[in-house]
Amino acid sequence: MAALTLHYHPLSSYCHKLLIALDHLAIEVDKRLLNLGDLDERAAFLKLWPTGKMPLLVDQGQPIPETSIIIEHLQRHHARPGRSLIPHDPDQALQVRLWDRLFDLYVMTPMQAFTADLLRPQAQRDPSSVARASDGLKTAYAMIDHHLEGRTWVAANTFSMADCAAAPSLFYAVTYVPFAPEHARLAAYFERLMEHSSVARTIDDARPYFRFYPGRAGLAKRFYDPEVD
């Protein structure tokens, strides 16, 4: 059995971020699909990690939370030689950490506001929160598009932790707020992300679950075809 245990759900954007990193770093883990709707399973997980947030990595009995922290831990202690997601150069590493945070805060967070609203009963929907989230995503898209000029990856010369954050946040965000025509660099970057082997494998593994995604109507048919999947 693998020394590492991962508590996760295959639809979670933050879990995708970590799954992409695990694949890129060539690390095997014992995956435990987490069903927080099950009261006993939820109680057991809360004993392990009281915030109830996933993903959660357990390494030799030690819970390690928060995707960015988990990825740094994995790179330091478990990555295959020659594999990395955070550059050794401190200035480049700082840029990777910056853009990792920017994608989490300014793309992942507003994207999740759309999903949260769809999960509410119709009478409790909040159009104003959705409008704010939409404005936030448009602002983030413009910022990222401008930053991408002359770049292949968002924060380093190679695929990094920042791109691990970018892939799932953008994948789900565009189901609610598509890219505008003027964001051509961002659209091209999105395609590079989708073609990256670790991203493609993570999305393919999640495909059977996309029928449960509240925003599935916005998924492109190449990712989810309701007549086939």
Buried (B, 14 or more C-beta within 10 A) or exposed (E): EEEBBBBBBBBBBBBBBBBBBBBBBEBEBEBBEBEEEEEEBBEEBEEEBEEEEBBBBBBEEEEBBBBBEBBBBBBEEBBEEEBBBBBEEEEBBEBBBEBBEBBBBBBBBBBBBBBBBBEEEEEEEEEEBBEEBBEBBBEBBBBBBEBBEEEEBBBBEEBBBBBBBBBBBBBBBBBBBEBEEEBEBBBBBBEBBBEBEBBBBBBEBBBEBBEEBBBBEBBEEEBBEEEEB
